[in-house]
Amino acid sequence: QLQLVESGGHLVQPGGSLRLSCAASGYPLDYYVIGWFRLAPGKEREGVSYISRYGDTKRYADSVKGRFTISRDNANSTVYLQMNSLKPEDTAVYYCAGTPYYKRGSLSQSDYIYWGQGTQVTVSS
């Protein structure tokens, strides 16, 4: 069973940058598609990005396209989300999630089986 632990969330000023990490254990990471999701107060959980098992396919929500970059290091069992030009509306708890590679990838939370506990990102001056 895959276990996921997010880290890197912090308070940052608008226009700033953060890099979130998602550390995996329990099973080889390259068996899984990994997605990043976020949950803001008063909103539904939103798919932010996902990356295929070997990193050849990446997709982003329109709200973060051009500002966020997803990557993975299977040898070190970690997936990253580099977030640049942060805006107050990016404030949320960010979660990483995994699903077996044969399920392909999507930005729909219902397609993912394993979830981390989340890390808080706050963008404020």
C-alpha positions in Angstrom: 0.0 0.0 0.0 1.2 3.4 -0.9 1.8 6.0 1.8 2.2 9.7 0.9 3.4 12.6 3.1 3.4 16.2 1.9 5.7 18.9 3.1 6.8 22.4 2.1 3.7 24.4 2.9 4.3 27.8 4.3 3.2 31.4 4.6 4.4 33.4 1.5 3.8 36.8 0.1 1.9 37.3 -3.2 4.3 36.9 -6.1 6.5 34.5 -4.1 7.4 30.9 -4.7 7.2 27.6 -2.8 8.1 24.0 -3.6 5.9 21.3 -2.2 7.2 17.7 -1.8 5.3 14.5 -1.7 7.3 11.6 -0.2 6.1 8.1 -1.0 6.7 4.9 0.7 5.4 1.4 0.8 5.6 0.6 -2.9 7.7 1.7 -5.8 6.6 5.2 -6.8 6.9 4.5 -10.6 3.9 2.2 -10.3 1.7 5.3 -9.7 0.3 8.3 -11.4 0.5 11.2 -8.8 -1.8 14.2 -8.6 -1.8 17.3 -6.6 -5.1 18.7 -5.3 -6.0 21.6 -3.1 -8.9 22.5 -0.7 -9.6 26.1 0.0 -12.1 27.3 2.7 -15.6 27.2 1.4 -14.7 25.5 -1.9 -14.6 22.0 -3.2 -11.3 20.1 -3.6 -9.7 21.1 -6.9 -7.3 19.1 -9.1 -4.2 21.2 -9.6 -1.8 18.9 -11.6 -0.9 15.3 -12.3 2.1 13.5 -13.6 2.4 10.1 -15.3 4.5 7.3 -13.9 7.7 8.2 -15.8 6.9 11.9 -16.0 6.3 12.0 -19.8 2.8 13.4 -19.3 1.9 16.4 -17.2 -1.4 18.2 -17.0 -2.4 21.4 -15.1 -5.6 23.2 -14.1 -6.1 26.4 -16.1 -5.9 28.3 -12.8 -2.2 27.3 -12.3 -1.0 26.8 -15.9 2.2 28.7 -16.6 2.9 29.2 -12.8 3.1 25.7 -11.4 5.4 22.9 -12.5 5.0 19.2 -11.4 8.0 16.8 -11.5 9.0 13.5 -10.0 12.1 11.7 -8.9 11.2 8.0 -8.8 14.6 7.0 -7.5 14.1 9.1 -4.4 10.3 8.4 -4.3 9.3 12.0 -4.3 7.0 14.2 -6.4 7.3 17.9 -6.4 5.1 20.9 -7.1 7.0 24.1 -7.9 4.7 27.0 -7.4 5.7 30.5 -8.7 3.9 33.8 -8.9 1.7 32.8 -6.1 -1.6 34.6 -5.6 -3.9 34.9 -2.5 -6.4 32.6 -4.3 -3.8 29.8 -4.2 -4.2 29.7 -0.4 -5.4 26.2 0.4 -4.4 22.8 1.9 -2.5 21.0 -0.8 -2.7 17.2 -1.0 -0.9 14.7 -3.1 -2.7 11.5 -4.2 -1.8 8.3 -6.1 -3.4 5.9 -8.4 -2.0 2.9 -10.3 -0.5 3.8 -13.6 -3.0 1.7 -15.6 -5.7 4.0 -14.5 -4.0 6.8 -16.4 -4.2 10.3 -14.9 -6.8 12.9 -14.4 -7.6 16.0 -12.3 -10.6 14.2 -10.8 -10.2 13.3 -7.1 -12.5 10.2 -7.5 -9.8 8.6 -9.7 -7.2 8.5 -6.9 -6.9 5.9 -4.2 -4.1 7.0 -1.8 -4.0 10.4 -0.2 -1.6 12.3 2.0 -2.6 14.3 5.0 -2.0 17.7 3.3 0.2 20.7 3.8 -1.1 24.3 4.3 -0.1 27.0 1.8 -1.0 30.6 2.7 -0.4 33.5 0.3 -0.8 36.8 2.1 1.0 40.1 2.6 
